[in-house]
Amino acid sequence: MRIAVVLTGVALVVGAAAGYAYWMQSQASRVPDGLARANGRIEIERVSITTKYAGRLAEVRVNEGNSVEKHAVLARLDTSEILAQLAAAKAAVHRAHQGVARAEADVALREAELKLAEAELRRSVELSRTQATPQAEVERRTALRDVSRASLAGAKVLVEDAKAATEAAEAQVKQIEATIADMTLTAPVSGRIEYRLAQVGEVVAAGGRVFTLLDLSDAHMTIFLPTSQVGRVAIGAEARIVLDSAPEYIVPTTVVFVAAEAQFTPRYVETTDERAKLMYRVKLHIDPQVLKTYRGYVKAGMTGNAYVKINAEAAWPASLAPKLPDAR
């Protein structure tokens, strides 16, 4: 009899403990009114750092895992050959400038010759009026004047040709300098080096990837909500993320995208049951300032739960108030 009583008591204790555990679990899984919950994972935009031109990798300044700032130099391609081309192009510019100077000097000479020819023609015309100079001499002076005019016009054309050659040579220099600049790989955004795909000394093809960079200013979580909930989600609505790896922290986010079409089901459905199975992709964006402050904690692939407001009037419970780790 005593044993039966003890067993009964034990059963009651076990049952009470199980009931309490179930109650706690149900409370934890209960979603507050006006909110929707879904699981997802953190995604970070990846940027490929590629070469515009083929070349040998001469220097690599960063390794996987390194944090880099925007415009930081990551690597350089060998530019010894193209630097020689630049020197030749600059020499061509110098020659072109000398050509312009020679052409302008020739114009000045032709202008002086034209002035002399015109002066001599005027004297010949005056003397012909007094019969001191024959008409043939006037005609000869007129022809010389016309030749001088034509020579001057030709010299001016040569000046324009020389200037055009100078502009072409200068443009060649700028093009080579731009090519040299493109052979220095820099970070387009601040972030963290994810992969280093080439080593010093390797020849990289044009368009070849050297690094992949995680843009730590653009992190988000993608979740899926059913039709019954997604219709009440507004762009710009508040949301919260609770990561599995750090459940003690609550990360504030914002809804920035809601898919226009459902996934995982046929495009066109007719019955209510089929419509209930439709899931829509929703994107929750983390504030870039939060990402900047806590960039050391930002990692792609972390899983967790997201809570989204589907009722603008709903209040966030205290358990979902934003809570972030101490900034480092």
C-alpha positions as CSV (number, residue, x, y, z in Angstrom):
1,M,0.0,0.0,0.0
2,R,2.8,2.4,0.9
3,I,4.6,1.6,-2.3
4,A,1.5,2.4,-4.3
5,V,1.2,5.7,-2.6
6,V,4.8,6.6,-3.3
7,L,4.4,5.6,-6.9
8,T,1.3,7.6,-7.2
9,G,3.1,10.6,-5.7
10,V,6.0,10.2,-8.1
11,A,3.6,10.0,-11.0
12,L,1.9,13.2,-9.9
13,V,5.3,15.0,-9.6
14,V,6.4,13.7,-13.0
15,G,3.1,14.7,-14.5
16,A,3.2,18.1,-13.0
17,A,6.8,18.6,-14.2
18,A,5.8,17.5,-17.7
19,G,2.8,19.7,-17.7
20,Y,4.8,22.7,-16.5
21,A,7.4,22.0,-19.3
22,Y,4.7,21.8,-21.9
23,W,3.2,25.0,-20.6
24,M,6.5,26.8,-20.8
25,Q,7.1,25.5,-24.3
26,S,3.7,26.6,-25.4
27,Q,4.3,30.0,-23.9
28,A,7.6,30.3,-25.6
29,S,6.1,29.2,-28.9
30,R,3.1,31.5,-28.6
31,V,3.2,34.4,-31.0
32,P,1.9,37.7,-29.5
33,D,-1.2,39.1,-31.2
34,G,-0.5,41.3,-34.2
35,L,2.8,39.6,-34.9
36,A,3.9,36.9,-37.3
37,R,6.8,34.6,-36.8
38,A,9.0,32.7,-39.2
39,N,12.5,31.3,-39.3
40,G,15.2,32.3,-41.7
41,R,18.9,32.9,-42.0
42,I,21.2,35.9,-42.2
43,E,22.3,36.8,-45.7
44,I,25.0,39.2,-46.6
45,E,25.6,40.7,-50.1
46,R,28.8,39.4,-51.7
47,V,30.9,41.5,-54.0
48,S,33.3,39.9,-56.5
49,I,36.6,41.8,-56.8
50,T,37.7,41.0,-60.4
51,T,40.4,42.2,-62.8
52,K,39.5,44.3,-65.8
53,Y,42.6,43.3,-67.6
54,A,44.7,40.2,-67.7
55,G,48.0,40.3,-65.8
56,R,50.3,38.8,-63.3
57,L,49.4,39.3,-59.6
58,A,52.3,41.3,-58.2
59,E,51.0,42.1,-54.7
60,V,48.2,41.0,-52.4
61,R,47.7,43.0,-49.2
62,V,44.8,41.2,-47.5
63,N,43.8,37.7,-46.5
64,E,40.6,35.9,-45.8
65,G,38.8,37.3,-42.8
66,N,40.4,40.7,-42.9
67,S,38.1,43.8,-42.5
68,V,38.7,46.4,-45.2
69,E,37.5,50.0,-45.7
70,K,36.0,51.4,-48.8
71,H,38.7,52.3,-51.4
72,A,41.4,50.3,-49.6
73,V,44.0,48.8,-51.9
74,L,43.6,45.0,-51.9
75,A,46.0,43.9,-54.6
76,R,48.0,45.1,-57.6
77,L,48.8,43.6,-61.0
78,D,52.3,43.8,-62.5
79,T,52.5,47.1,-64.5
80,S,56.1,47.1,-65.7
81,E,55.2,46.5,-69.3
82,I,52.4,49.1,-69.4
83,L,54.6,51.6,-67.6
84,A,57.0,51.4,-70.6
85,Q,54.0,52.1,-72.9
86,L,53.2,55.1,-70.7
87,A,56.7,56.4,-71.1
88,A,56.5,56.0,-74.9
89,A,53.1,57.7,-74.9
90,K,54.4,60.7,-72.9
91,A,57.3,61.0,-75.4
92,A,54.8,61.1,-78.2
93,V,53.0,63.9,-76.4
94,H,56.2,65.8,-76.2
95,R,56.9,65.4,-79.9
96,A,53.3,66.5,-80.7
97,H,53.8,69.7,-78.7
98,Q,57.0,70.4,-80.6
99,G,55.1,69.8,-83.9
100,V,52.5,72.4,-82.8
101,A,55.3,74.9,-82.1
102,R,56.9,74.3,-85.5
103,A,53.6,74.6,-87.2
104,E,52.8,77.9,-85.4
105,A,56.2,79.2,-86.3
106,D,55.6,78.4,-89.9
107,V,52.3,80.3,-89.7
108,A,54.1,83.3,-88.4
109,L,56.6,83.1,-91.2
110,R,53.9,82.8,-93.8
111,E,52.1,85.8,-92.4
112,A,55.3,87.9,-92.7
113,E,55.7,86.7,-96.2
114,L,52.1,87.7,-97.0
115,K,52.6,91.1,-95.5
116,L,55.7,91.7,-97.6
117,A,54.0,90.5,-100.8
118,E,51.0,92.8,-100.2
119,A,53.3,95.7,-99.5
120,E,55.3,95.1,-102.7
121,L,52.1,94.7,-104.6
122,R,50.8,98.1,-103.4
123,R,54.0,99.8,-104.4
124,S,53.9,98.2,-107.9
125,V,50.3,99.3,-108.3
126,E,51.2,102.9,-107.4
127,L,54.2,102.9,-109.7
128,S,52.1,101.5,-112.6
129,R,49.9,104.5,-112.4
130,T,52.9,106.7,-113.3
131,Q,54.1,104.3,-116.0
132,A,57.2,103.6,-113.8
133,T,56.4,99.9,-113.5
134,P,55.1,97.7,-116.3
135,Q,51.7,95.9,-115.9
136,A,53.5,92.6,-116.0
137,E,55.3,93.4,-112.8
138,V,52.0,94.2,-111.1
139,E,50.6,90.9,-112.3
140,R,53.7,89.1,-111.0
141,R,53.4,90.7,-107.6
142,T,49.7,89.8,-107.5
143,A,50.5,86.2,-108.1
144,L,53.2,86.2,-105.4
145,R,50.6,87.7,-103.0
146,D,48.1,85.0,-103.8
147,V,50.8,82.3,-103.3
148,S,51.6,83.7,-99.9
149,R,47.9,83.7,-99.0
150,A,47.6,80.0,-100.0
151,S,50.8,79.1,-98.1
152,L,49.5,80.8,-95.0
153,A,46.2,78.9,-95.2
154,G,48.1,75.6,-95.6
155,A,50.3,76.5,-92.6
156,K,47.2,77.1,-90.5
157,V,45.8,73.7,-91.4
158,L,49.1,72.1,-90.4
159,V,48.7,73.8,-87.0
160,E,45.3,72.3,-86.5
161,D,46.7,68.9,-87.6
162,A,49.5,69.2,-85.1
163,K,47.0,70.1,-82.3
164,A,44.8,67.2,-83.2
165,A,47.9,64.9,-83.0
166,T,48.7,66.4,-79.6
167,E,45.2,65.7,-78.3
168,A,45.4,62.1,-79.6
169,A,48.7,61.6,-77.9
170,E,47.4,63.0,-74.6
171,A,44.3,60.8,-74.8
172,Q,46.6,57.8,-75.2
173,V,48.4,58.8,-72.1
174,K,45.2,59.1,-70.2
175,Q,44.0,55.8,-71.4
176,I,47.2,54.1,-70.3
177,E,47.0,55.8,-66.9
178,A,43.4,54.6,-66.5
179,T,44.6,51.1,-67.4
180,I,47.3,51.3,-64.7
181,A,44.7,52.6,-62.2
182,D,42.4,49.6,-63.0
183,M,45.3,47.2,-62.4
184,T,45.1,48.3,-58.7
185,L,42.2,46.4,-57.1
186,T,40.4,48.4,-54.4
187,A,37.4,47.6,-52.2
188,P,34.2,49.1,-53.6
189,V,32.6,49.0,-50.2
190,S,33.6,48.4,-46.6
191,G,33.4,44.8,-45.6
192,R,35.2,41.6,-44.8
193,I,37.3,39.4,-47.2
194,E,35.5,36.1,-47.5
195,Y,37.7,34.3,-50.0
196,R,41.1,34.9,-51.6
197,L,41.1,33.2,-54.9
198,A,44.5,34.0,-56.4
199,Q,48.1,34.1,-55.1
200,V,51.0,36.4,-55.9
201,G,52.7,35.4,-59.1
202,E,49.6,33.9,-60.7
203,V,48.4,35.2,-64.1
204,V,44.8,36.3,-63.8
205,A,42.6,36.4,-66.9
206,A,40.6,39.5,-67.8
207,G,37.5,39.4,-65.6
208,G,39.1,36.9,-63.2
209,R,38.0,36.9,-59.6
210,V,40.7,37.6,-57.0
211,F,38.5,38.1,-53.9
212,T,35.0,37.9,-52.7
213,L,34.0,40.6,-50.3
214,L,31.1,40.5,-47.8
215,D,29.4,43.9,-47.7
216,L,28.7,44.2,-44.0
217,S,26.6,47.3,-44.6
218,D,23.9,45.2,-46.4
219,A,22.8,42.3,-44.2
220,H,19.3,40.9,-44.2
221,M,17.2,37.9,-43.2
222,T,14.8,36.3,-45.7
223,I,11.7,34.6,-44.3
224,F,8.5,33.1,-45.8
225,L,5.0,34.0,-44.7
226,P,1.7,32.4,-45.7
227,T,-1.0,34.3,-47.7
228,S,-3.1,34.9,-44.6
229,Q,-0.3,36.9,-43.0
230,V,1.7,38.4,-45.8
231,G,-1.3,40.4,-47.0
232,R,-1.1,42.5,-43.8
233,V,2.7,43.1,-43.9
234,A,3.5,46.6,-45.0
235,I,6.8,47.8,-46.5
236,G,8.6,49.6,-43.8
237,A,7.0,47.6,-41.0
238,E,9.0,46.9,-37.9
239,A,10.4,43.5,-37.3
240,R,12.7,41.7,-34.8
241,I,15.3,39.0,-35.3
242,V,16.3,36.5,-32.6
243,L,19.3,34.4,-33.6
244,D,19.7,30.8,-32.5
245,S,23.3,31.4,-31.6
246,A,22.5,34.4,-29.4
247,P,18.9,34.1,-28.2
248,E,19.5,36.7,-25.5
249,Y,19.8,39.5,-28.1
250,I,16.9,41.1,-30.1
251,V,17.9,42.7,-33.3
252,P,15.6,45.4,-34.7
253,T,15.0,45.2,-38.5
254,T,12.6,46.7,-41.1
255,V,10.6,45.0,-43.9
256,V,12.1,46.2,-47.2
257,F,10.7,43.7,-49.7
258,V,7.6,41.5,-50.1
259,A,7.5,39.1,-53.1
260,A,4.7,39.7,-55.6
261,E,4.4,36.0,-56.3
262,A,4.1,33.0,-54.1
263,Q,6.7,30.2,-54.1
264,F,6.6,26.4,-53.6
265,T,3.1,26.1,-55.1
266,P,1.5,26.3,-58.5
267,R,1.2,29.8,-59.9
268,Y,-2.6,29.6,-60.2
269,V,-4.7,27.9,-57.6
270,E,-8.4,27.6,-57.1
271,T,-9.2,26.1,-53.7
272,T,-9.0,27.6,-50.3
273,D,-6.6,24.8,-49.1
274,E,-4.2,25.5,-51.9
275,R,-4.3,29.2,-51.3
276,A,-3.5,28.6,-47.6
277,K,-0.3,26.8,-48.6
278,L,1.1,29.7,-50.6
279,M,4.3,31.2,-49.1
280,Y,5.7,34.6,-50.0
281,R,9.3,35.8,-49.6
282,V,9.8,38.7,-47.2
283,K,13.1,40.5,-46.7
284,L,14.1,42.1,-43.4
285,H,16.9,44.6,-43.6
286,I,19.2,45.4,-40.6
287,D,20.0,49.1,-40.0
288,P,23.4,49.8,-41.6
289,Q,24.4,51.8,-38.5
290,V,23.7,48.8,-36.3
291,L,25.8,46.7,-38.7
292,K,28.6,49.3,-38.6
293,T,28.6,49.3,-34.8
294,Y,28.4,45.5,-34.4
295,R,30.3,44.5,-37.6
296,G,32.4,42.0,-35.6
297,Y,29.2,40.0,-34.8
298,V,27.9,40.0,-38.4
299,K,28.2,36.6,-40.0
300,A,26.4,35.1,-43.0
301,G,24.3,31.9,-42.6
302,M,23.3,32.4,-38.9
303,T,19.8,31.0,-38.4
304,G,17.0,32.4,-36.2
305,N,13.4,33.5,-35.8
306,A,11.9,36.7,-37.1
307,Y,8.9,38.5,-35.8
308,V,7.1,40.9,-38.1
309,K,4.3,43.3,-37.3
310,I,1.1,42.4,-39.3
311,N,-1.0,44.9,-37.3
312,A,0.3,48.5,-37.2
313,E,-1.4,49.0,-33.9
314,A,0.2,46.1,-32.2
315,A,2.7,46.8,-29.4
316,W,5.9,44.9,-29.0
317,P,6.1,42.8,-25.9
318,A,8.9,43.5,-23.4
319,S,10.5,40.1,-24.4
320,L,11.0,41.5,-27.9
321,A,12.4,44.9,-27.0
322,P,15.6,45.6,-28.9
323,K,18.6,44.3,-27.1
324,L,22.1,44.4,-28.5
325,P,25.5,43.4,-27.1
326,D,27.9,45.9,-25.7
327,A,29.7,47.7,-28.6
328,R,33.3,46.8,-29.0
